[in-house]
């Protein structure tokens, strides 16, 4: 008995006596080497119904790998079968249960895009939303079991697929809002504002529109409170919170929005006062007064406004009003003192009495006043009359001759 035959006999006996311990199926072909395949990797064939039944049986037995193989083969070889959408849904479901969330989300997305009429459409949307929220809330992507970090881009991709496939669905507004959350966590404020703005414009009656409008103002507020003063960010934040109070005056976040507006005004006023004092220290009093007046305009009646008024009075007593006036004010005063003189309109030339002979008009724009206009061309230069046999249709391809200048008459 050869060693090879003895080995195959022992292996077959082991599979029969201890089937649960058999690590992998053994594939034997004549004139070929023995091959061992992991469970689920063995070849699966058959029509769509047989493959679907194979997958169902494998799931019941707990053999997820074999079930995945059967469902994948069905979708690949029989994509137009009535069982293909169900097989793809089961395939995505098993991936999600295995923790392979990125692939699961991609399979759910493929189900919605290739089989939009599937009975599992709503379940696929809900599953994608569930996976996207896991990532936007901090779940990390793993490679060989090792966490690599959060993936906001993957979350955005999942939510964008929901918005694209079901623009008026149950989870669409939330998915659009979560795109803004993911971008905000990435530090991409401009992209986050665009996402939140889409919520406000497309879903104005959804409760999330309130939060989206507030977040727009909050992102601008953080930019305005950065290291250096940004007047554009301050103005954008003020506009966003004013819009929030106009649209949602009864929101529970309305008091916070009002408080943020007060902080923005104080920040802007404090910055104007700092700028005014900066110019004041450098003895550029004209610029200092401009910013002191800005403080008074921004917060009339405040302590900073009283400081600005007092300092303006001191500067007037020190250098006089003339040196504190801006260039625009000086130009306006000069214009009032020296109005432009009106030019005396020249009287039109008197018309000659009727029936009075006039001198023939001389041609203008000539070097010599005696250089009169040329006489009209003589009769010899006119084209000959058309012959009787000539065609009645004009020749549009020929360039027309210029019309002769009429002879000026002696009297009008």
Phi, psi and omega per residue, in radians:
X1 nan 2.209 -3.083
X2 -1.266 2.780 3.126
X3 -1.128 -0.642 -3.111
X4 -1.143 -0.791 -3.130
X5 -1.152 -0.680 3.133
X6 -1.102 -0.683 -3.140
X7 -1.154 -0.748 3.138
X8 -1.127 -0.651 3.134
X9 -1.147 -0.734 3.117
X10 -1.151 -0.682 3.137
X11 -1.148 -0.697 3.121
X12 -1.145 -0.716 3.122
X13 -1.107 -0.684 3.135
X14 -1.132 -0.677 -3.141
X15 -1.166 -0.602 -3.124
X16 -1.311 -0.775 -3.070
X17 -1.335 -0.655 -3.082
X18 -2.228 1.226 -3.087
X19 -1.158 -0.595 -3.104
X20 -1.237 -0.307 -3.114
X21 -1.726 -0.020 -3.136
X22 -1.189 1.987 -3.020
X23 -1.220 -0.511 -3.068
X24 -2.837 2.623 3.102
X25 -1.215 2.623 3.122
X26 -1.867 2.212 3.140
X27 -1.897 2.106 -3.120
X28 -2.116 2.221 3.078
X29 -2.183 2.526 3.110
X30 -1.016 2.478 3.122
X31 1.007 0.498 3.136
X32 -2.445 2.800 -3.123
X33 -1.351 2.748 3.092
X34 -1.263 2.311 -3.132
X35 -2.061 2.426 3.094
X36 -1.948 2.282 -3.135
X37 -2.150 2.435 3.124
X38 -1.169 2.702 3.126
X39 -1.003 2.293 -3.120
X40 1.619 -0.272 -3.129
X41 -1.625 -0.130 3.138
X42 -1.176 2.716 -3.097
X43 -1.170 2.415 3.122
X44 -2.216 2.291 -3.124
X45 -2.417 3.011 3.136
X46 2.301 3.077 3.106
X47 -1.399 -3.106 -3.041
X48 -1.069 -0.743 -3.109
X49 -1.157 -0.717 3.135
X50 -1.143 -0.717 3.132
X51 -1.146 -0.694 3.136
X52 -1.148 -0.716 3.093
X53 -1.126 -0.639 3.089
X54 -1.089 -0.755 3.111
X55 -1.119 -0.735 3.127
X56 -1.096 -0.769 3.141
X57 -1.132 -0.708 3.130
X58 -1.108 -0.672 3.097
X59 -1.105 -0.743 3.139
X60 -1.099 -0.586 3.132
X61 -1.464 -0.064 -3.124
X62 1.414 0.226 -3.130
X63 -1.645 1.411 -3.070
X64 -1.159 -0.615 -3.131
X65 -1.091 -0.761 3.128
X66 -1.194 -0.645 3.117
X67 -1.117 -0.747 3.095
X68 -1.040 -0.757 -3.128
X69 -1.091 -0.733 -3.126
X70 -1.169 -0.793 -3.124
X71 -1.167 -0.708 3.127
X72 -1.114 -0.725 3.123
X73 -1.118 -0.685 3.136
X74 -1.089 -0.842 -3.102
X75 -1.146 -0.641 -3.098
X76 -1.259 -0.739 -3.049
X77 -1.605 -0.412 -3.096
X78 -2.328 1.054 -3.056
X79 -1.143 -0.389 -3.115
X80 -1.657 0.083 3.120
X81 -1.245 2.645 3.096
X82 -1.185 -0.280 3.131
X83 -1.605 -0.099 -3.033
X84 -1.159 -0.744 -3.119
X85 -1.135 -0.703 3.103
X86 -1.145 -0.654 3.112
X87 -1.153 -0.709 3.133
X88 -1.167 -0.644 3.096
X89 -1.123 -0.781 3.120
X90 -1.122 -0.630 3.117
X91 -1.079 -0.826 3.128
X92 -1.139 -0.650 -3.116
X93 -1.120 -0.740 3.128
X94 -1.145 -0.703 3.100
X95 -1.050 -0.733 3.125
X96 -1.122 -0.731 3.118
X97 -1.147 -0.525 3.099
X98 -1.368 -0.126 -3.126
X99 1.526 0.115 3.106
X100 -1.548 1.284 -2.914
X101 -1.246 -0.650 -3.126
X102 -1.109 -0.812 3.107
X103 -1.170 -0.630 3.119
X104 -1.106 -0.780 3.124
X105 -1.088 -0.689 3.096
X106 -1.119 -0.648 3.127
X107 -1.236 -0.693 3.058
X108 -1.090 -0.704 3.125
X109 -1.114 -0.722 3.100
X110 -1.102 -0.645 3.110
X111 -1.073 -0.760 -3.123
X112 -1.203 -0.635 -3.058
X113 -1.387 -0.677 -3.078
X114 -1.619 -0.419 -3.133
X115 -2.298 1.129 -3.070
X116 -1.128 -0.320 3.131
X117 -1.641 0.171 -3.115
X118 -1.140 2.598 3.097
X119 -1.235 -0.208 -3.120
X120 -1.725 0.265 -3.062
X121 -1.065 -0.881 -3.118
X122 -1.074 -0.682 3.121
X123 -1.153 -0.637 3.117
X124 -1.168 -0.702 3.084
X125 -1.068 -0.837 -3.121
X126 -1.091 -0.699 -3.141
X127 -1.150 -0.732 3.108
X128 -1.099 -0.743 3.122
X129 -1.084 -0.696 3.113
X130 -1.084 -0.754 3.133
X131 -1.190 -0.756 3.141
X132 -1.059 -0.716 3.141
X133 -1.179 -0.552 3.075
X134 -1.052 -0.747 -3.104
X135 -1.316 -0.671 -3.124
X136 -1.235 -0.391 3.107
X137 -1.568 0.093 2.986
X138 2.054 0.018 3.129
X139 -1.124 2.458 -3.078
X140 -1.780 2.568 3.051
X141 -1.384 2.415 -3.115
X142 -2.001 2.518 3.035
X143 -2.154 1.996 -3.071
X144 0.987 0.651 3.096
X145 1.469 -0.033 -3.108
X146 -1.782 2.143 3.124
X147 -1.114 2.328 3.132
X148 -1.807 -0.298 -3.092
X149 2.282 2.953 3.141
X150 -1.245 2.697 -3.140
X151 -2.266 1.574 3.107
X152 -1.279 -0.520 3.108
X153 -1.105 -0.699 3.105
X154 -1.132 -0.692 3.104
X155 -1.104 -0.757 3.122
X156 -1.071 -0.713 3.130
X157 -1.086 -0.725 3.131
X158 -1.131 -0.824 -3.104
X159 -1.176 -0.654 3.116
X160 -1.101 -0.619 3.093
X161 -1.135 -0.647 3.100
X162 -1.140 -0.798 3.138
X163 -1.089 -0.673 -3.105
X164 -1.251 -0.725 -3.052
X165 -1.449 -0.537 -3.116
X166 -2.356 1.304 -3.036
X167 -1.109 -0.317 -3.141
X168 -2.203 0.512 -3.094
X169 -1.464 -3.122 -3.087
X170 -1.171 -0.614 -3.046
X171 -1.802 0.122 -2.994
X172 -1.193 -0.840 -3.132
X173 -1.065 -0.720 3.134
X174 -1.161 -0.674 3.116
X175 -1.115 -0.731 3.107
X176 -1.114 -0.684 3.101
X177 -1.139 -0.705 -3.132
X178 -1.200 -0.452 3.003
X179 -1.073 -0.742 3.069
X180 -1.092 -0.714 3.109
X181 -1.061 -0.785 -3.123
X182 -1.106 -0.776 3.132
X183 -1.147 -0.622 3.118
X184 -1.159 -0.686 3.100
X185 -1.186 -0.482 3.078
X186 -1.310 -0.245 -3.066
X187 1.512 0.176 3.117
X188 -1.619 1.403 -3.047
X189 -1.088 -0.677 -3.115
X190 -1.136 -0.723 3.114
X191 -1.194 -0.637 3.104
X192 -1.125 -0.742 3.127
X193 -1.087 -0.713 3.113
X194 -1.076 -0.724 3.139
X195 -1.158 -0.769 3.118
X196 -1.157 -0.647 3.121
X197 -1.101 -0.618 3.092
X198 -1.121 -0.632 3.086
X199 -1.108 -0.795 -3.105
X200 -1.113 -0.701 -3.066
X201 -1.393 -0.711 -3.058
X202 -1.535 -0.458 -3.100
X203 -2.281 1.045 -3.045
X204 -1.147 -0.404 -3.115
X205 -1.653 -0.031 3.114
X206 -1.404 2.465 3.123
X207 -0.977 -0.453 -3.138
X208 -1.227 -0.313 3.112
X209 -1.094 -0.565 3.103
X210 -1.100 -0.873 -3.131
X211 -1.145 -0.641 -3.131
X212 -1.119 -0.775 3.139
X213 -1.133 -0.679 3.116
X214 -1.136 -0.729 -3.121
X215 -1.109 -0.585 3.082
X216 -1.032 -0.847 3.111
X217 -1.127 -0.635 -3.111
X218 -1.166 -0.696 3.112
X219 -1.095 -0.770 3.099
X220 -1.158 -0.595 3.119
X221 -1.104 -0.752 3.105
X222 -1.092 -0.679 3.111
X223 -1.157 -0.652 3.137
X224 -1.219 -0.512 -3.133
X225 -1.593 0.268 3.116
X226 -1.190 -2.959 -3.068
X227 -1.062 -0.823 -3.131
X228 -1.909 2.631 -3.105
X229 -1.220 2.227 3.136
X230 -2.071 1.777 -3.093
X231 -1.101 -0.574 3.138
X232 -1.163 -0.779 3.114
X233 -1.107 -0.672 3.119
X234 -1.086 -0.777 -3.131
X235 -1.178 -0.690 3.121
X236 -1.141 -0.711 3.109
X237 -1.123 -0.745 3.126
X238 -1.073 -0.772 3.138
X239 -1.090 -0.738 -3.117
X240 -1.120 -0.743 3.139
X241 -1.259 -0.584 3.051
X242 -1.133 -0.715 3.056
X243 -1.085 -0.684 3.131
X244 -1.066 -0.825 -3.120
X245 -1.182 -0.541 3.119
X246 -1.245 -0.719 -3.086
X247 -1.434 -0.640 -3.033
X248 -2.266 1.127 -3.071
X249 -1.167 -0.393 -3.099
X250 -1.717 0.155 -3.132
X251 -1.189 2.642 3.100
X252 -1.197 -0.261 3.100
X253 -1.612 -0.002 -3.132
X254 -1.046 -0.770 3.098
X255 -1.057 -0.667 3.119
X256 -1.159 -0.669 3.102
X257 -1.109 -0.728 3.103
X258 -1.100 -0.721 3.107
X259 -1.112 -0.675 3.099
X260 -1.121 -0.655 3.093
X261 -1.111 -0.708 3.101
X262 -1.108 -0.701 3.113
X263 -1.130 -0.661 3.111
X264 -1.133 -0.724 3.118
X265 -1.125 -0.716 3.119
X266 -1.146 -0.678 3.118
X267 -1.120 -0.769 -3.133
X268 -1.175 -0.701 3.127
X269 -1.156 -0.757 3.119
X270 -1.098 -0.640 3.116
X271 -1.188 -0.725 3.113
X272 -1.104 -0.669 3.125
X273 -1.183 -0.680 3.098
X274 -1.107 -0.737 3.133
X275 -1.140 -0.728 3.126
X276 -1.076 -0.765 -3.139
X277 -1.198 -0.547 3.083
X278 -1.090 -0.878 3.116
X279 -1.134 -0.586 3.131
X280 -1.097 -0.758 3.136
X281 -1.131 -0.570 -3.136
X282 -1.571 0.219 3.064
X283 1.049 0.487 3.010
X284 -1.730 1.333 -2.932
X285 -1.204 -0.572 -3.130
X286 -1.076 -0.836 3.106
X287 -1.145 -0.637 3.139
X288 -1.086 -0.735 -3.130
X289 -1.132 -0.625 3.111
X290 -1.019 -0.795 -3.114
X291 -1.343 -0.522 3.026
X292 -1.101 -0.722 3.093
X293 -1.127 -0.568 3.096
X294 -1.147 -0.664 3.083
X295 -1.100 -0.750 3.137
X296 -1.110 -0.673 -3.137
X297 -1.220 -0.661 -3.072
X298 -1.248 -0.760 -3.067
X299 -2.338 1.298 3.121
X300 -1.142 2.374 3.118
X301 1.533 -0.061 -3.132
X302 -1.464 2.980 3.114
X303 -1.145 -0.711 3.108
X304 -1.104 -0.648 3.096
X305 -1.119 -0.669 3.111
X306 -1.144 -0.678 3.094
X307 -1.089 -0.749 -3.120
X308 -1.137 -0.749 3.133
X309 -1.091 -0.756 -3.127
X310 -1.084 -0.712 -3.113
X311 -1.230 -0.621 3.091
X312 -1.095 -0.735 3.111
X313 -1.083 -0.696 3.120
X314 -1.125 -0.715 -3.127
X315 -1.194 -0.637 3.088
X316 -1.099 -0.726 3.124
X317 -1.214 -0.465 -3.068
X318 -1.460 -0.829 -3.018
X319 -2.034 -0.202 -3.135
X320 1.569 2.773 -3.093
X321 -1.163 -0.580 -3.033
X322 -1.058 -0.665 -3.101
X323 -1.432 -0.119 3.134
X324 -1.779 -0.110 -3.110
X325 -1.362 2.510 3.109
X326 -1.335 2.906 -3.137
X327 -1.087 -0.616 3.140
X328 -1.164 -0.715 3.118
X329 -1.146 -0.711 3.130
X330 -1.113 -0.753 3.137
X331 -1.128 -0.631 3.131
X332 -1.187 -0.715 3.116
X333 -1.157 -0.723 3.103
X334 -1.095 -0.628 3.128
X335 -1.161 -0.617 3.118
X336 -1.247 -0.638 -3.125
X337 -1.288 -0.653 -3.081
X338 -2.112 1.355 3.124
X339 -1.151 2.590 3.133
X340 -1.151 2.373 -3.137
X341 -1.288 2.389 3.127
X342 -1.398 2.260 3.124
X343 -1.307 2.403 -3.136
X344 -1.319 2.093 -3.121
X345 -1.223 2.299 3.118
X346 -1.263 2.408 -3.140
X347 -1.220 2.433 3.130
X348 -1.159 2.620 3.132
X349 -1.070 2.501 -3.115
X350 -1.194 2.398 3.108
X351 -1.299 2.413 3.113
X352 -1.212 2.654 3.125
X353 -1.075 2.724 -3.122
X354 -1.084 2.660 3.104
X355 1.136 0.193 3.099
X356 -1.558 2.355 -3.116
X357 -1.226 2.418 3.114
X358 -1.888 2.651 3.040
X359 -1.288 2.409 3.121
X360 -0.955 2.384 -3.102
X361 -1.155 2.382 3.096
X362 -1.497 2.523 3.099
X363 -1.183 2.480 -3.134
X364 -1.603 2.916 3.066
X365 1.007 0.754 3.074
X366 -2.161 2.679 -3.102
X367 -1.212 -0.586 -3.080
X368 -2.156 2.275 -3.112
X369 -1.167 -0.377 3.123
X370 -1.458 -0.055 -3.106
X371 -1.502 1.615 -3.097
X372 -1.416 2.928 3.127
X373 -1.127 2.574 -3.126
X374 -1.149 2.643 3.111
X375 -1.220 2.708 3.106
X376 -1.145 2.745 -3.125
X377 -1.118 2.622 -3.111
X378 -1.233 2.940 -3.112
X379 -1.152 -0.424 -3.122
X380 -1.195 -0.397 -3.090
X381 -1.472 -0.152 3.141
X382 -1.210 2.623 3.125
X383 -1.185 2.586 -3.135
X384 -1.146 2.687 3.129
X385 -1.113 2.640 -3.128
X386 -1.159 2.437 -3.138
X387 -1.348 2.825 -3.093
X388 -1.122 -0.505 -3.111
X389 -1.556 0.062 -3.126
X390 -1.234 2.695 -3.124
X391 -1.304 2.565 -3.140
X392 -1.368 -0.342 -3.122
X393 -1.428 2.339 3.132
X394 -1.260 2.667 3.103
X395 -1.565 1.702 -3.052
X396 -1.242 -0.252 -3.122
X397 -1.403 -0.316 -3.114
X398 -1.506 2.563 3.131
X399 -1.429 2.197 -3.103
X400 -1.204 2.578 3.085
X401 -1.307 2.609 3.116
X402 -1.196 2.516 3.130
X403 -1.199 2.489 3.128
X404 -1.179 2.570 3.135
X405 -1.334 2.189 -3.131
X406 -1.167 2.611 -3.128
X407 -1.353 2.300 -3.114
X408 -1.238 2.418 3.114
X409 -1.474 2.757 -3.091
X410 -1.293 -0.556 -3.099
X411 -2.117 2.683 -3.127
X412 -1.218 nan nan
